Amino acid sequence: MIFEAARAALLRLFTPEFRGVFFKSLGLTLLALVGLWFGLKEVFDWLALPWIDQLLPGFPSWAGWLTFIAAILAGIGLALGLALLVAPVTAIVAGLFLDDVAEVVERTDYPNDMPGKPVPLLRSILLSLKFFGVVILGNIVALLLLLMPGINIAAFFLVNGYLLGREFFEFAAMRFRPEAEAKALRRKHAGTVFLAGLLISVFLAIPLVNLLTPLFAAAMMVHLHKMVSAEETALRPGRA
């Protein structure tokens, strides 16, 4: 079920129907990441540079190369910080474009089914902001585990697999169900949703490709929700 949903989502990514959503999503994601890069740089300049300026006068003149090393380390630190923010940024973007993705998938792959209803814009934004905070917290925990080899990689995939799987599935489900019912369905199929989230986190871990995470994850979870719903219907009493 999971791999079938993932395969269907990948095939849908590069179709003409997705081009409009693709350019809007990619453009907004890139703008957000560029803004975050400059924001992180400003925070570093504000907090770290005064400390470095106070420290260097105490060193002999031949130690000026320390400034160069510090700049390199700062660049690496900023890049790592930006990498950790890719997940929450994609969550925000997905909250804005999930309905566009879902409408394309539902119209082209499920033409005989009743289409879902878009999540109200304000509710969608509030849920995205809430999830943004949760993902940030989860990635901070993963960052704290970087000093423990092996565990850090596992933490990245486990944290993002759980959080991304939960977020995208509930968004897809809420096009057809009340929020409480969508959450209950996700909990009932927690294992399946988590494994799907792990696939999303693998997608997220691939540089450049991870910019497509919102489209892939949204399309995949629309398919997964359809499959889970069909399974639920088939298991109801009185059905063959």
C-alpha positions in Angstrom: 0.0 0.0 0.0 2.7 2.5 1.0 5.0 1.8 -2.0 2.0 1.9 -4.3 1.1 5.3 -3.0 4.7 6.5 -3.3 5.0 5.2 -6.8 1.7 7.0 -7.8 2.9 10.2 -6.3 6.3 10.1 -8.1 4.6 9.5 -11.4 2.3 12.4 -10.8 5.1 14.9 -9.9 6.2 15.3 -13.5 2.9 15.5 -15.3 1.6 18.7 -17.0 -1.2 19.0 -14.4 1.3 19.5 -11.7 3.4 22.3 -13.3 1.5 25.2 -11.9 1.6 23.8 -8.3 5.2 22.8 -8.8 6.5 26.3 -9.7 4.5 28.0 -7.0 5.6 25.5 -4.3 9.3 25.5 -5.4 9.4 29.2 -5.7 8.0 29.8 -2.2 10.2 27.2 -0.7 13.3 28.7 -2.2 12.3 32.2 -1.1 11.7 31.0 2.4 15.1 29.2 2.6 16.9 32.2 1.2 15.2 34.4 3.7 16.1 32.0 6.5 19.8 31.9 5.4 20.1 35.7 5.6 18.2 35.6 8.9 20.6 33.0 10.4 23.6 35.0 9.1 22.3 38.2 10.8 21.8 36.4 14.0 25.3 35.0 13.8 26.8 38.4 13.1 24.9 39.9 16.0 25.7 37.3 18.5 29.1 35.8 17.5 31.1 38.6 15.8 31.3 40.9 18.8 32.6 38.0 20.9 35.3 37.1 18.2 36.4 40.8 18.0 36.9 40.9 21.8 38.8 37.6 21.7 41.2 38.2 18.9 43.1 41.2 20.4 44.4 38.9 23.0 46.1 36.7 20.4 49.5 37.5 18.8 49.5 38.9 15.2 50.4 35.6 13.6 47.1 34.1 14.9 45.0 36.1 12.4 44.3 32.9 10.5 41.9 32.1 13.3 39.4 34.5 11.8 39.5 32.6 8.5 38.9 29.3 10.3 36.1 30.9 12.3 34.4 32.1 9.1 34.6 28.6 7.6 33.2 27.0 10.8 30.5 29.7 10.8 29.5 28.9 7.2 29.3 25.2 8.0 27.2 25.9 11.1 24.8 28.1 9.1 24.5 25.4 6.4 23.7 22.8 9.0 21.2 25.1 10.6 19.5 25.7 7.3 19.4 21.9 6.6 17.6 21.3 9.8 15.0 24.0 8.8 14.2 22.4 5.5 11.6 20.1 7.2 9.6 22.8 8.9 9.8 25.0 5.9 8.3 22.2 3.7 5.6 21.8 6.3 4.6 25.5 6.0 4.7 25.3 2.2 2.6 22.1 2.2 0.0 23.7 4.4 -0.5 26.4 1.7 -0.4 24.1 -1.4 -1.8 20.7 -0.2 -5.3 21.5 -1.4 -3.9 22.4 -4.9 -2.0 19.1 -5.0 -4.9 17.1 -3.6 -7.3 18.6 -6.2 -5.0 17.5 -9.1 -4.6 14.0 -7.7 -8.3 13.6 -7.0 -9.4 14.9 -10.4 -6.9 12.9 -12.4 -6.5 9.7 -10.5 -10.0 9.4 -8.8 -12.3 11.0 -11.3 -15.3 9.0 -10.2 -15.0 9.8 -6.5 -16.5 12.8 -4.8 -13.8 15.5 -4.5 -12.7 16.6 -1.1 -13.4 20.0 0.5 -10.4 22.4 0.9 -9.4 23.0 4.5 -10.4 26.6 5.5 -7.4 28.9 4.9 -7.2 30.2 8.4 -7.4 26.7 9.9 -4.8 25.5 7.4 -2.4 28.3 8.4 -2.9 27.7 12.1 -2.3 24.0 11.8 0.8 24.7 9.7 2.2 27.1 12.3 1.5 24.7 15.1 3.3 21.9 13.2 6.2 24.2 12.4 6.8 24.6 16.1 6.6 20.8 16.7 9.0 20.0 13.8 11.5 22.7 15.1 11.4 21.1 18.5 11.8 17.6 17.1 14.8 18.7 15.0 16.4 20.4 18.0 16.2 17.1 19.8 17.8 15.4 16.8 20.5 18.1 16.7 21.3 17.4 20.4 21.9 13.8 19.5 24.5 14.7 16.8 27.3 14.0 19.3 26.2 10.4 19.5 27.3 8.7 16.2 24.6 6.5 14.6 21.8 7.7 16.8 21.9 11.1 15.1 21.0 9.7 11.7 18.3 7.5 13.2 16.9 10.4 15.2 16.6 12.5 12.0 14.6 9.8 10.2 12.5 8.8 13.2 11.6 12.3 14.3 10.8 13.6 10.8 9.2 10.3 9.8 6.7 10.5 12.6 6.0 14.2 12.4 5.8 14.5 8.6 3.7 11.4 8.3 1.3 12.7 10.9 1.0 16.1 9.4 0.5 15.2 5.7 -1.9 12.4 6.4 -4.1 14.4 8.6 -4.2 17.3 6.1 -5.2 14.8 3.3 -7.8 13.2 5.6 -9.3 16.5 6.6 -10.5 17.2 3.1 -13.0 14.4 3.7 -13.4 14.2 7.4 -13.7 16.4 10.5 -10.3 17.0 12.2 -11.1 14.7 15.2 -12.0 11.9 12.8 -8.9 12.5 10.7 -6.7 12.2 13.8 -8.5 9.0 15.0 -8.0 7.4 11.5 -4.3 8.4 11.6 -3.9 6.8 15.1 -5.7 3.7 14.0 -3.3 3.3 11.1 -0.3 4.7 13.0 2.2 2.1 11.7 1.3 2.6 8.1 1.3 6.4 8.4 4.7 6.3 10.2 6.3 4.1 7.5 5.0 6.5 4.8 6.5 9.3 6.8 9.8 7.5 6.8 9.7 7.5 3.0 9.0 11.2 3.1 12.0 11.8 5.4 14.2 9.8 3.0 13.0 12.1 0.2 13.7 15.0 2.5 17.3 13.9 3.1 18.3 14.1 -0.6 19.8 17.5 -1.4 17.9 19.6 -4.0 15.3 16.8 -4.5 14.1 17.6 -1.0 12.7 20.9 -2.4 10.0 18.8 -3.9 9.0 17.2 -0.6 5.7 19.2 -0.2 4.5 18.0 -3.6 5.6 14.4 -3.1 4.4 14.1 0.4 1.0 15.7 -0.3 0.3 13.5 -3.4 1.5 10.4 -1.6 -0.8 11.0 1.4 -3.8 11.7 -0.8 -3.3 8.3 -2.3 -2.6 6.6 1.0 -5.8 8.2 2.6 -7.8 6.9 -0.4 -6.4 3.4 0.1 -6.9 3.4 3.8 -10.5 4.7 3.4 -11.2 1.9 0.9 -9.9 -0.6 3.3 -12.0 0.8 6.1 -15.1 0.6 3.9 -14.4 -3.0 2.9 -14.0 -4.0 6.6 -17.4 -2.5 7.7 -20.0 -5.1 8.8 -22.3 -6.2 6.1 -19.8 -5.7 3.3 -18.3 -8.6 1.4 
